[in-house]
């Protein structure tokens, strides 16, 4: 086993001990929580992204070498571990990191749609965390909005010449935050307030999530920078093939 493989495996073990608790929950929208109409709408909106994402993953697995494929698997594991972290909110709900930014930086947003679907299905079935009827909504917020925002921020700040560590941090942190903005929008559309409607509900949900999600987003940004720096040290060849570093 070479040094790179050694450290990647050690990293996976450490992340598992740090972030996976005995009771793993998160602020995915729970099974049966959304009205059937809205559950169906989010499923319909999610499917085209999934189809395009599958095509992108096929190209990666067919054209890239085993080291790059290992990075893709690592990105998926990173999403699973971080999005399984439970942090209680003041209202009794819970919030969590998403881990989606790292993979979006490495591979772009499309493969992360596929990885997000896989992760969310496993969590719904094995951890009673999220749900299958609400899978479309959860995928849209965490695996579509999150990675597209993270990738867009990464590309923008790279063009602006920002330091790489700052670019990675902002991409991961803002990708996390916008995931929760989207979740708040989804809940507000499904459950508008009797007084004030959608805007009143959105204000309420955003306020609930902000208390825990802002520090979580900052933490996720810092953790993603740490992991990215380890990859730069031990997976330089793969990052060069992905045009992440020169």
VOMI-578362 format. One line per 4 residues: number of its first residue (from 1); for each residue x, y, z of N, C-alpha, C. Coordinates in nm, 3 decimals, padded with zeros to 5 digits. Layout:
BEGIN
NUM) X,Y,Z,X,Y,Z,X,Y,Z; ...
This chain:
BEGIN
1) 00.085,-00.119,00.000,00.000,00.000,00.000,00.088,00.124,00.000; 00.068,00.217,-00.098,00.150,00.336,-00.101,00.098,00.438,-00.001; 00.177,00.547,00.015,00.144,00.646,00.117,00.010,00.712,00.092; -00.022,00.738,-00.036,-00.149,00.803,-00.068,-00.267,00.718,-00.024
5) -00.268,00.590,-00.061,-00.378,00.501,-00.024,-00.388,00.488,00.128; -00.272,00.484,00.195,-00.270,00.473,00.341,-00.344,00.588,00.405; -00.311,00.711,00.361,-00.372,00.828,00.423,-00.518,00.844,00.388; -00.558,00.805,00.267,-00.699,00.812,00.231,-00.781,00.717,00.318
9) -00.730,00.596,00.342,-00.801,00.500,00.426,-00.806,00.547,00.571; -00.693,00.603,00.619,-00.692,00.656,00.756,-00.791,00.770,00.770; -00.800,00.854,00.667,-00.892,00.966,00.669,-01.036,00.919,00.680; -01.071,00.815,00.604,-01.207,00.762,00.610,-01.241,00.709,00.749
13) -01.145,00.641,00.812,-01.168,00.588,00.946,-01.189,00.701,01.046; -01.104,00.802,01.039,-01.114,00.914,01.132,-01.247,00.987,01.117; -01.287,01.014,00.992,-01.414,01.082,00.969,-01.530,01.000,01.023; -01.522,00.869,01.008,-01.628,00.784,01.058,-01.644,00.795,01.209
17) -01.532,00.789,01.282,-01.538,00.800,01.428,-01.584,00.937,01.473; -01.544,01.041,01.399,-01.579,01.176,01.440,-01.727,01.205,01.417; -01.778,01.167,01.299,-01.906,01.219,01.258,-02.022,01.123,01.268; -02.002,00.992,01.269,-02.116,00.900,01.272,-02.150,00.868,01.416
21) -02.268,00.910,01.458,-02.312,00.884,01.594,-02.400,00.760,01.596; -02.428,00.713,01.716,-02.512,00.592,01.728,-02.650,00.616,01.670; -02.705,00.737,01.692,-02.835,00.773,01.636,-02.812,00.879,01.531; -02.821,00.841,01.404,-02.790,00.936,01.297,-02.918,00.990,01.237
25) -02.934,01.120,01.249,-03.050,01.187,01.193,-03.002,01.313,01.122; -03.090,01.376,01.046,-03.054,01.504,00.987,-03.179,01.575,00.942; -03.163,01.698,00.894,-03.279,01.777,00.855,-03.316,01.750,00.711; -03.311,01.625,00.667,-03.380,01.588,00.545,-03.530,01.594,00.576
29) -03.609,01.625,00.475,-03.754,01.625,00.495,-03.799,01.480,00.515; -03.873,01.456,00.621,-03.904,01.320,00.663,-04.006,01.253,00.570; -04.007,01.121,00.575,-04.101,01.040,00.497,-04.244,01.081,00.526; -04.322,01.107,00.419,-04.462,01.139,00.435,-04.492,01.280,00.481
33) -04.389,01.363,00.500,-04.412,01.496,00.555,-04.470,01.591,00.451; -04.427,01.579,00.326,-04.477,01.668,00.221,-04.610,01.619,00.166; -04.700,01.710,00.130,-04.820,01.670,00.057,-04.782,01.598,-00.072; -04.869,01.508,-00.116,-04.839,01.426,-00.234,-04.806,01.513,-00.355
37) -04.881,01.623,-00.372,-04.857,01.711,-00.487,-04.713,01.761,-00.489; -04.664,01.812,-00.375,-04.530,01.869,-00.371,-04.423,01.761,-00.378; -04.450,01.645,-00.319,-04.354,01.534,-00.331,-04.337,01.496,-00.478; -04.447,01.490,-00.552,-04.440,01.456,-00.694,-04.371,01.563,-00.777
41) -04.396,01.690,-00.745,-04.332,01.800,-00.819,-04.181,01.792,-00.805; -04.132,01.770,-00.684,-03.986,01.767,-00.664,-03.924,01.643,-00.726; -03.997,01.532,-00.727,-03.949,01.414,-00.799,-03.934,01.445,-00.948; -04.035,01.510,-01.006,-04.031,01.542,-01.149,-03.918,01.639,-01.182
45) -03.894,01.737,-01.096,-03.787,01.833,-01.121,-03.650,01.769,-01.104; -03.640,01.670,-01.017,-03.512,01.605,-00.991,-03.467,01.512,-01.102; -03.561,01.443,-01.168,-03.527,01.336,-01.261,-03.437,01.377,-01.378; -03.461,01.491,-01.446,-03.369,01.527,-01.556,-03.225,01.546,-01.510
49) -03.207,01.604,-01.392,-03.072,01.622,-01.339,-03.007,01.486,-01.312; -03.086,01.390,-01.263,-03.032,01.257,-01.235,-02.988,01.187,-01.363; -03.069,01.198,-01.468,-03.033,01.134,-01.595,-02.903,01.191,-01.650; -02.890,01.322,-01.651,-02.767,01.385,-01.700,-02.649,01.351,-01.611
53) -02.673,01.343,-01.479,-02.566,01.307,-01.387,-02.516,01.166,-01.410; -02.607,01.072,-01.436,-02.566,00.934,-01.463,-02.477,00.927,-01.586; -02.510,01.002,-01.690,-02.426,01.004,-01.810,-02.286,01.057,-01.779; -02.279,01.158,-01.694,-02.149,01.213,-01.657,-02.067,01.113,-01.576
57) -02.131,01.044,-01.483,-02.060,00.942,-01.404,-02.010,00.830,-01.493; -02.090,00.791,-01.592,-02.047,00.686,-01.685,-01.919,00.727,-01.757; -01.912,00.853,-01.800,-01.791,00.899,-01.869,-01.670,00.898,-01.777; -01.691,00.934,-01.652,-01.579,00.934,-01.556,-01.530,00.792,-01.533
61) -01.622,00.698,-01.513,-01.582,00.561,-01.483,-01.524,00.489,-01.605; -01.559,00.534,-01.724,-01.506,00.472,-01.844,-01.372,00.531,-01.887; -01.356,00.663,-01.866,-01.240,00.732,-01.923,-01.127,00.755,-01.825; -01.155,00.759,-01.696,-01.053,00.796,-01.599,-00.984,00.673,-01.540
65) -00.866,00.696,-01.482,-00.790,00.585,-01.425,-00.843,00.551,-01.285; -00.796,00.440,-01.225,-00.848,00.398,-01.094,-00.831,00.502,-00.984; -00.724,00.581,-00.989,-00.704,00.683,-00.886,-00.814,00.787,-00.886; -00.857,00.830,-01.004,-00.965,00.928,-01.013,-01.097,00.864,-00.968
69) -01.120,00.739,-01.005,-01.242,00.670,-00.961,-01.244,00.658,-00.808; -01.126,00.638,-00.749,-01.118,00.630,-00.603,-01.158,00.764,-00.541; -01.116,00.874,-00.605,-01.154,01.006,-00.555,-01.306,01.026,-00.563; -01.367,00.975,-00.669,-01.513,00.985,-00.682,-01.582,00.909,-00.569
73) -01.531,00.789,-00.539,-01.586,00.712,-00.428,-01.566,00.783,-00.295; -01.448,00.845,-00.278,-01.419,00.919,-00.156,-01.515,01.037,-00.141; -01.546,01.104,-00.253,-01.640,01.216,-00.248,-01.777,01.170,-00.202; -01.821,01.052,-00.250,-01.948,00.998,-00.207,-01.949,00.961,-00.059
77) -01.839,00.900,-00.013,-01.829,00.865,00.128,-01.829,00.989,00.217; -01.763,01.093,00.170,-01.757,01.219,00.244,-01.898,01.277,00.261; -01.980,01.271,00.156,-02.118,01.318,00.164,-02.196,01.235,00.265; -02.181,01.103,00.258,-02.256,01.016,00.349,-02.220,01.043,00.494
81) -02.091,01.056,00.523,-02.046,01.074,00.661,-02.094,01.208,00.715; -02.068,01.316,00.643,-02.102,01.448,00.696,-02.253,01.469,00.704; -02.327,01.420,00.605,-02.472,01.443,00.609,-02.542,01.353,00.709; -02.469,01.261,00.773,-02.526,01.178,00.879,-02.504,01.238,01.017
85) -02.434,01.350,01.023,-02.408,01.415,01.152,-02.535,01.480,01.205; -02.564,01.457,01.332,-02.684,01.511,01.394,-02.648,01.626,01.486; -02.717,01.741,01.467,-02.700,01.853,01.557,-02.838,01.909,01.590; -02.884,01.894,01.716,-03.019,01.941,01.750,-03.032,02.092,01.731
89) -03.150,02.132,01.687,-03.182,02.274,01.674,-03.263,02.317,01.795; -03.278,02.448,01.814,-03.353,02.498,01.930,-03.500,02.461,01.923; -03.549,02.427,01.807,-03.690,02.394,01.793,-03.718,02.245,01.807; -03.612,02.165,01.828,-03.630,02.021,01.834,-03.601,01.953,01.703
93) -03.585,02.029,01.597,-03.543,01.971,01.470,-03.392,01.955,01.472; -03.335,01.904,01.363,-03.190,01.888,01.357,-03.135,01.943,01.227; -03.008,01.981,01.230,-02.938,02.029,01.111,-02.813,01.944,01.091; -02.752,01.954,00.973,-02.634,01.874,00.946,-02.550,01.936,00.834
97) -02.421,01.903,00.830,-02.341,01.938,00.711,-02.389,01.854,00.593; -02.342,01.887,00.474,-02.381,01.809,00.356,-02.262,01.736,00.294; -02.142,01.793,00.301,-02.025,01.730,00.240,-02.023,01.738,00.089; -02.117,01.810,00.031,-02.136,01.807,-00.113,-02.034,01.892,-00.188
101) -01.977,01.992,-00.119,-01.887,02.086,-00.186,-01.759,02.023,-00.238; -01.703,01.929,-00.164,-01.576,01.868,-00.206,-01.590,01.800,-00.341; -01.692,01.718,-00.356,-01.712,01.648,-00.483,-01.744,01.742,-00.597; -01.820,01.850,-00.568,-01.852,01.948,-00.672,-01.726,02.018,-00.722
105) -01.633,02.046,-00.632,-01.506,02.108,-00.671,-01.424,02.013,-00.758; -01.420,01.886,-00.719,-01.336,01.789,-00.789,-01.395,01.747,-00.924; -01.527,01.724,-00.929,-01.588,01.661,-01.047,-01.696,01.744,-01.113; -01.727,01.860,-01.057,-01.839,01.937,-01.108,-01.969,01.893,-01.043
109) -02.080,01.963,-01.070,-02.205,01.934,-00.998,-02.279,01.809,-01.044; -02.265,01.770,-01.171,-02.349,01.662,-01.223,-02.326,01.528,-01.153; -02.202,01.481,-01.133,-02.185,01.354,-01.062,-02.239,01.357,-00.919; -02.240,01.476,-00.858,-02.287,01.485,-00.720,-02.438,01.462,-00.710
113) -02.510,01.484,-00.819,-02.653,01.450,-00.819,-02.669,01.300,-00.797; -02.591,01.221,-00.869,-02.598,01.075,-00.858,-02.553,01.029,-00.720; -02.440,01.081,-00.674,-02.391,01.043,-00.541,-02.491,01.083,-00.434; -02.552,01.201,-00.450,-02.650,01.245,-00.352,-02.772,01.155,-00.348
117) -02.819,01.110,-00.464,-02.932,01.017,-00.468,-02.897,00.887,-00.394; -02.779,00.834,-00.421,-02.737,00.709,-00.356,-02.731,00.727,-00.205; -02.668,00.835,-00.162,-02.654,00.862,-00.018,-02.791,00.877,00.048; -02.879,00.954,-00.014,-03.010,00.980,00.046,-03.098,00.855,00.049
121) -03.085,00.768,-00.050,-03.159,00.641,-00.046,-03.108,00.554,00.068; -02.976,00.542,00.081,-02.920,00.462,00.190,-02.963,00.517,00.325; -02.960,00.649,00.342,-02.998,00.707,00.470,-03.146,00.687,00.499; -03.229,00.698,00.395,-03.373,00.679,00.416,-03.405,00.535,00.454
125) -03.339,00.440,00.389,-03.370,00.299,00.411,-03.302,00.245,00.536; -03.177,00.280,00.557,-03.098,00.221,00.666,-03.104,00.301,00.796; -03.121,00.433,00.786,-03.113,00.517,00.905,-03.246,00.583,00.940; -03.352,00.554,00.864,-03.481,00.621,00.884,-03.462,00.772,00.886
129) -03.388,00.819,00.789,-03.336,00.955,00.788,-03.369,01.015,00.651; -03.474,01.101,00.648,-03.528,01.139,00.519,-03.638,01.042,00.481; -03.662,01.026,00.352,-03.766,00.934,00.310,-03.762,00.912,00.160; -03.839,00.814,00.114,-03.845,00.785,-00.029,-03.947,00.874,-00.100
133) -04.060,00.902,-00.036,-04.156,00.993,-00.100,-04.100,01.134,-00.108; -04.016,01.171,-00.013,-03.957,01.305,-00.012,-03.817,01.307,-00.074; -03.780,01.196,-00.139,-03.645,01.187,-00.196,-03.622,01.297,-00.300; -03.721,01.324,-00.385,-03.704,01.426,-00.487,-03.672,01.561,-00.427
137) -03.743,01.599,-00.321,-03.719,01.728,-00.256,-03.582,01.732,-00.191; -03.546,01.625,-00.121,-03.416,01.621,-00.054,-03.300,01.622,-00.154; -03.316,01.549,-00.264,-03.213,01.550,-00.367,-03.201,01.689,-00.429; -03.314,01.752,-00.455,-03.309,01.883,-00.520,-03.235,01.985,-00.434
141) -03.258,01.983,-00.303,-03.192,02.081,-00.216,-03.046,02.046,-00.192; -03.018,01.920,-00.156,-02.882,01.885,-00.116,-02.793,01.846,-00.232; -02.848,01.779,-00.334,-02.764,01.723,-00.439,-02.776,01.796,-00.573; -02.860,01.897,-00.580,-02.870,01.978,-00.702,-02.834,02.123,-00.670
145) -02.912,02.187,-00.585,-02.882,02.326,-00.549,-02.745,02.336,-00.482; -02.717,02.250,-00.384,-02.590,02.255,-00.311,-02.468,02.247,-00.401; -02.455,02.141,-00.483,-02.335,02.129,-00.566,-02.327,02.234,-00.677; -02.440,02.275,-00.735,-02.432,02.378,-00.839,-02.388,02.511,-00.781
149) -02.435,02.544,-00.662,-02.388,02.666,-00.595,-02.239,02.655,-00.561; -02.201,02.541,-00.502,-02.060,02.522,-00.465,-01.968,02.532,-00.586; -02.007,02.467,-00.695,-01.925,02.470,-00.817,-01.918,02.611,-00.876; -02.032,02.680,-00.875,-02.033,02.817,-00.928,-01.945,02.910,-00.846
153) -01.951,02.898,-00.714,-01.866,02.980,-00.627,-01.720,02.947,-00.650; -01.689,02.819,-00.662,-01.550,02.777,-00.684,-01.495,02.837,-00.814; -01.571,02.824,-00.922,-01.526,02.876,-01.051,-01.513,03.029,-01.047; -01.608,03.097,-00.984,-01.606,03.243,-00.979,-01.482,03.293,-00.906
157) -01.455,03.237,-00.789,-01.344,03.288,-00.710,-01.209,03.245,-00.766; -01.204,03.135,-00.839,-01.080,03.099,-00.909,-01.051,03.200,-01.019; -01.154,03.244,-01.091,-01.135,03.345,-01.195,-01.094,03.479,-01.135; -01.143,03.508,-01.015,-01.108,03.633,-00.949,-00.969,03.629,-00.888
161) -00.906,03.512,-00.890,-00.770,03.500,-00.838,-00.761,03.489,-00.687; -00.870,03.448,-00.621,-00.868,03.432,-00.476,-00.780,03.315,-00.436; -00.724,03.316,-00.316,-00.644,03.202,-00.269,-00.725,03.072,-00.276; -00.659,02.963,-00.308,-00.729,02.837,-00.327,-00.800,02.794,-00.200
165) -00.737,02.811,-00.084,-00.801,02.768,00.041,-00.929,02.847,00.066; -00.929,02.977,00.035,-01.048,03.059,00.055,-01.158,03.019,-00.043; -01.119,02.989,-00.166,-01.214,02.947,-00.267,-01.284,02.817,-00.226; -01.207,02.720,-00.178,-01.263,02.592,-00.133,-01.355,02.614,-00.014
169) -01.311,02.696,00.079,-01.391,02.724,00.199,-01.526,02.785,00.162; -01.524,02.887,00.078,-01.649,02.955,00.040,-01.741,02.863,-00.039; -01.683,02.782,-00.128,-01.765,02.690,-00.208,-01.838,02.591,-00.118; -01.767,02.532,-00.023,-01.829,02.433,00.066,-01.929,02.498,00.160
173) -01.893,02.611,00.219,-01.980,02.676,00.317,-02.107,02.729,00.251; -02.095,02.797,00.138,-02.212,02.854,00.073,-02.298,02.746,00.007; -02.236,02.640,-00.041,-02.314,02.527,-00.092,-02.402,02.468,00.017; -02.345,02.459,00.139,-02.422,02.411,00.254,-02.537,02.506,00.286
177) -02.509,02.634,00.295,-02.611,02.731,00.333,-02.725,02.736,00.232; -02.692,02.733,00.104,-02.797,02.742,00.002,-02.882,02.615,-00.003; -02.824,02.501,00.040,-02.905,02.380,00.055,-03.020,02.406,00.151; -02.990,02.472,00.261,-03.092,02.496,00.363,-03.187,02.608,00.325
181) -03.140,02.703,00.247,-03.231,02.802,00.191,-03.334,02.731,00.103; -03.286,02.637,00.021,-03.378,02.563,-00.066,-03.475,02.478,00.014; -03.427,02.414,00.120,-03.517,02.335,00.205,-03.623,02.423,00.268; -03.585,02.543,00.313,-03.681,02.637,00.370,-03.785,02.679,00.266
185) -03.740,02.700,00.143,-03.833,02.735,00.035,-03.931,02.620,00.010; -03.879,02.497,00.006,-03.966,02.381,-00.017,-04.073,02.369,00.091; -04.032,02.383,00.216,-04.129,02.372,00.325,-04.229,02.486,00.323; -04.182,02.605,00.287,-04.272,02.721,00.284,-04.373,02.710,00.171
189) -04.332,02.655,00.057,-04.426,02.633,-00.052,-04.534,02.531,-00.013; -04.493,02.428,00.057,-04.587,02.322,00.095,-04.676,02.364,00.212; -04.623,02.450,00.300,-04.697,02.487,00.422,-04.693,02.639,00.442; -04.759,02.714,00.354,-04.764,02.859,00.373,-04.842,02.895,00.499
193) -04.799,03.000,00.565,-04.867,03.043,00.688,-05.005,03.098,00.656; -05.098,03.080,00.752,-05.232,03.134,00.734,-05.228,03.286,00.722; -05.139,03.346,00.798,-05.121,03.491,00.791,-04.982,03.520,00.735; -04.976,03.582,00.620,-04.846,03.613,00.560,-04.804,03.516,00.453
197) -04.868,03.399,00.444,-04.842,03.304,00.337,-04.698,03.256,00.328; -04.652,03.246,00.204,-04.519,03.191,00.176,-04.408,03.270,00.245; -04.413,03.401,00.239,-04.306,03.484,00.295,-04.297,03.466,00.446; -04.410,03.461,00.514,-04.409,03.442,00.659,-04.349,03.307,00.696
201) -04.388,03.202,00.621,-04.332,03.070,00.648,-04.183,03.066,00.620; -04.141,03.127,00.509,-03.999,03.128,00.474,-03.917,03.198,00.582; -03.967,03.310,00.632,-03.896,03.382,00.739,-03.882,03.294,00.862; -03.989,03.220,00.895,-03.984,03.133,01.013,-03.883,03.021,00.995
205) -03.890,02.951,00.881,-03.799,02.838,00.859,-03.654,02.884,00.848; -03.630,02.996,00.781,-03.493,03.047,00.769,-03.438,03.082,00.906; -03.520,03.140,00.991,-03.475,03.174,01.125,-03.442,03.052,01.208; -03.522,02.946,01.193,-03.497,02.823,01.266,-03.363,02.761,01.224
209) -03.342,02.751,01.093,-03.223,02.686,01.043,-03.095,02.766,01.068; -03.107,02.900,01.067,-02.987,02.984,01.073,-02.909,02.962,01.202; -02.980,02.935,01.312,-02.914,02.925,01.442,-02.810,02.814,01.443; -02.843,02.700,01.382,-02.747,02.589,01.379,-02.671,02.582,01.247
213) -02.734,02.627,01.136,-02.674,02.602,01.006,-02.558,02.693,00.974; -02.560,02.817,01.022,-02.448,02.907,00.994,-02.317,02.854,01.054; -02.313,02.820,01.184,-02.188,02.761,01.234,-02.153,02.628,01.169; -02.254,02.548,01.132,-02.226,02.422,01.065,-02.164,02.446,00.927
217) -02.212,02.547,00.856,-02.157,02.578,00.725,-02.011,02.621,00.736; -01.982,02.701,00.836,-01.842,02.744,00.858,-01.755,02.624,00.889; -01.805,02.535,00.976,-01.729,02.415,01.012,-01.707,02.326,00.890; -01.813,02.309,00.809,-01.797,02.227,00.689,-01.695,02.287,00.594
221) -01.695,02.419,00.581,-01.595,02.484,00.496,-01.454,02.455,00.543; -01.432,02.462,00.673,-01.298,02.438,00.729,-01.257,02.292,00.711; -01.351,02.199,00.737,-01.320,02.057,00.721,-01.289,02.025,00.574; -01.364,02.087,00.482,-01.341,02.063,00.340,-01.204,02.114,00.297
225) -01.163,02.228,00.351,-01.028,02.280,00.322,-00.923,02.181,00.372; -00.943,02.126,00.491,-00.848,02.028,00.546,-00.837,01.906,00.457; -00.951,01.851,00.415,-00.950,01.732,00.330,-00.888,01.764,00.194; -00.922,01.880,00.140,-00.867,01.921,00.010,-00.715,01.933,00.018
229) -00.663,01.988,00.126,-00.518,02.001,00.141,-00.451,01.864,00.151; -00.517,01.769,00.216,-00.462,01.633,00.222,-00.459,01.570,00.083; -00.563,01.595,00.005,-00.565,01.542,-00.132,-00.456,01.607,-00.218; -00.432,01.735,-00.198,-00.326,01.802,-00.273,-00.190,01.742,-00.241
233) -00.175,01.693,-00.119,-00.046,01.636,-00.079,-00.028,01.493,-00.126; -00.136,01.415,-00.121,-00.123,01.272,-00.146,-00.188,01.224,-00.277; -00.260,01.312,-00.346,-00.324,01.273,-00.473,-00.301,01.378,-00.580; -00.178,01.426,-00.591,-00.146,01.532,-00.686,-00.175,01.489,-00.829
237) -00.139,01.366,-00.863,-00.158,01.318,-01.000,-00.303,01.321,-01.041; -00.391,01.275,-00.953,-00.533,01.272,-00.985,-00.590,01.414,-00.996; -00.547,01.503,-00.907,-00.597,01.640,-00.913,-00.550,01.711,-01.040; -00.432,01.676,-01.087,-00.385,01.735,-01.214,-00.467,01.685,-01.331
241) -00.504,01.556,-01.327,-00.587,01.502,-01.435,-00.725,01.566,-01.438; -00.773,01.608,-01.321,-00.902,01.675,-01.312,-00.889,01.825,-01.333; -00.768,01.872,-01.358,-00.740,02.015,-01.380,-00.772,02.101,-01.258; -00.760,02.042,-01.139,-00.781,02.117,-01.017,-00.656,02.195,-00.980
245) -00.540,02.132,-00.999,-00.413,02.198,-00.977,-00.328,02.180,-01.103; -00.229,02.264,-01.117,-00.143,02.257,-01.237,-00.010,02.189,-01.204
